[in-house]
Structure formats: C-alpha cells, structure tokens
C-alpha cells in the first residue's frame, strides 16, 4: 500500500489514513489531504510517495 511522507511530523502515512476533504468548484472538484497525526495539510500528495 502506498505511503506518503508528512514533512511536518516525519511519519510515513498510508493513503488510507489521510483525512480527505473534497469540495465542489466551478468546473470540478478540489480535494485537500491532512495528516491524521499532526493535522498538517499535505499538498501535492503524488510527489510525496515513499
């Protein structure tokens, strides 16, 4: 299972563990991800896979 590195707390977080919030925007969707341990927003999830 893919994991994402949280640069704030240094943990490897499983994709299934990330907190996600999706909102609708004009012309699409916007999804934001957050580390469940330190509550930091994680930008560009795809570039942080470990």
C-alpha positions as CSV (number, residue, x, y, z in Angstrom):
1,X,0.0,0.0,0.0
2,X,1.4,3.5,-0.9
3,X,2.6,5.7,1.8
4,X,3.0,9.5,1.9
5,X,5.7,11.3,3.9
6,X,4.5,14.1,6.2
7,X,7.3,16.6,6.2
8,X,5.9,18.2,9.4
9,X,6.0,15.2,11.8
10,X,8.2,12.9,9.6
11,X,5.8,9.9,9.6
12,X,5.0,7.7,6.7
13,X,1.2,7.9,6.4
14,X,-0.8,5.3,4.5
15,X,-3.0,6.7,1.8
16,X,-6.0,5.1,3.6
17,X,-5.1,7.0,6.8
18,X,-5.1,10.5,5.2
19,X,-8.0,12.7,6.1
20,X,-9.5,14.0,2.8
21,X,-12.0,16.8,2.2
22,X,-13.5,17.2,-1.2
23,X,-15.4,20.4,-2.2
24,X,-17.1,21.2,-5.4
25,X,-15.8,24.1,-7.5
26,X,-17.0,25.6,-10.7
27,X,-15.9,23.1,-13.3
28,X,-14.7,20.4,-11.0
29,X,-13.6,19.3,-7.5
30,X,-10.9,20.3,-5.0
31,X,-9.6,17.7,-2.7
32,X,-7.3,18.5,0.3
33,X,-5.5,16.0,2.4
34,X,-4.4,16.2,6.0
35,X,-2.0,14.1,8.2
36,X,-4.1,12.4,10.9
37,X,-1.2,12.6,13.4
38,X,-0.2,16.3,13.4
39,X,-3.1,17.7,11.4
40,X,-0.9,19.4,8.8
41,X,-2.3,19.9,5.3
42,X,-0.4,17.8,2.7
43,X,0.0,19.4,-0.7
44,X,1.0,17.5,-3.8
45,X,0.3,14.0,-2.4
46,X,1.6,12.3,-5.6
47,X,5.1,13.8,-5.2
48,X,5.5,12.5,-1.6
49,X,5.1,8.8,-2.1
50,X,7.7,6.7,-0.2
